[in-house]
């Protein structure tokens, strides 16, 4: 009887999978018909009497969003008498709502937008119902779901960046380019993300705009359970792609060496994906003056913890950009995948601001690979341009910075 039962269970499972697959295929066909194929959403009635307001679509991750905040302030100048709505990655939603650059924020779960067709249809209908007069996506490396959001608005003016194909296939970009009424042309002299964003708003009409280090103003009313009694260093060992991460053993040695020289506290920070990573690091150092806050803070709390830190030590990830935007000294362990695009910082502003972020890297002739590493990696092994950055090099840079910072704090 047992083999028969196994066969029956297997047959039932296959039928269920076929039914699920059939449902998803049918659902995808419906969504494609309503949107990409025939754009029947264009005929969906809206409650607004006329088209008005401006939609900004910025669906990328936290670090990119923080970098964009410098040029985001220009949209109030460009559209002073219009309601501005921001559609933003839900990972950045709390921070976006705390900022004054727009009147309304629509938080979008980008993973679900890519994979959940019911959710995608709901978001696209919501954008259509707003009846925007202008829809803008200022992202240089566009993605199909961002283009879908712009197209769904049916706004008379739909403006985007010509951009590149880092996040989109060439054939897809050829198609989605036609969904815009205007594509701002790239400026080859603008290679760093801050200047790329600045060029976009200059093309919109803010002709005197020059890029600067982004600023996140002090966010009032944010309280955390963390009550430091001495200066502290934030350690953020995670990254959006694991091979970009400096080895965890290197972070452990770094903490031990800094702890032997300075009377400081260490705070481990990160999101849900960094929880296990930070627990592992905590076990490796086994010190009483290390607090693990990974997965225990929201984004606004993380911003304020970084703001009051003596130093932030991080991979190429969002804490590096948050530190720069809160004028907190930081050391960033940087690889070569997008070297010069997001880090190191360069600005156009004549005031020559102090850039608080110090990047450390190991030069290789394959820099600029867009993280399509030519070396064979095993599991979550760090790419060679990251693993080659020595502990001593990072320790020496951090020691010099901490000595300067703590002397300033302790001086009368």
C-alpha positions, 0 to 999 in steps of 0.5 A: 500500500505504501508505494501506491500512497506515495504515487497518489501523493505525488500525483496530487502534488503535481496536479496542485503545481499545475493548477498553481502554474495555470493560475499564475500564467492566466493572471500574468496574461490578464495583467499583461493585457491590461498593461504592457500589451494593450494598456487598457488601464488608460481607459480606466475612469478616475475620480479626479476631474482633471490631470494635475500634480507631479509623480516622482518614481524612485524605487531603488534601494536605500543607498541610492535613495539617500544619494538622490536626496541632494537633487530631490530638493530641486523638484520643489523649485521646479514645481512650486505650485503643484502637489508632488507625490513620491512613489518609493521603495518601501524600504525607504518609506519611513525616511521619505515620509519624514522629509519635506520634499514632497506632499505625499508618499506611496510606499511600494514593495518592489519585490512584490511589484516584480513577482506578485501580479495581483499586487502589481495591478493594484499599485498600477491602478492606484497610480492611474487613479491619481490622474497625474499631469507629470510623471518623472523617473529620475533613475539613471539605471532604470528597471522595467517595474519603474518604467511600468509605474510611469506608463501606468499613470497615463500622464501627458508628460512622462519624463525619464533618463536615457540611462544605461542597461545595468538593470534592464535588457536592451530589448526591454529598454528599446520597448520601455523608452517609447513609454516616455514623452521625453528622455533626458540625454546622458552627459558623459562628463557626469559619472558619479551618481550625485552629478548624474542626478544633478544633470537630470534636474538641470535638464528639467530647467533647474539650470544652476543646480550643482550637486553636493553631499546629500543631507538628512536633517535631524529627525525629531521624536526618534527614540531607541533603547540604546543609551551609550555611556561612551563614544561608540563606533557603528560596524555595518558588516552587511551588503546587498550582495554577499560577495561585496562584503569584507570577510567577517573574520576581518571585521572581528580582528578590526574590532579587537584591535580598535578595542585594545587601543580606545575606550569605546563601545561598538554597535553592530547594525544591519537589517533582517538579512544581516541578523545572522551575520551580526550574531556570528560577529558578536560570537567571534569578538566575545566582548562586553562592550559590543551591542548587536542592534541588527534587525532591531531598529527601523530606518529612522532609528538607524539614521539617528544612531549613525548620526551620533556615532563617533565613526561608522565602518561599513561595506559599500552599502546604505550606512556609508551614504547615511553617514555622509548625509548625517556628516558622520565620519565613516570608513567604507570598504569599497570594491571595484564593481561600480567604482566612481559611480556611487563612491568615492564621492565627488561634488560640483558645488563651489563651497567644496564641502567636507566629505566625511566618508573615506573609502578604502579600496584595492586597485585592480585592472578589472574595475568597472565590471558592474559586479560581473566578476571574472573570477570564480567564486565559491559560495559567498566568497568575497570578490578579490577586490574586496578580500585583498583589502588588508585588516592592517590597512583598515585598522590604520585608517580607523585608528588615525580617524578615531584618534582625531575624532576622540581628541576633538570630543575630549578637548575642552 
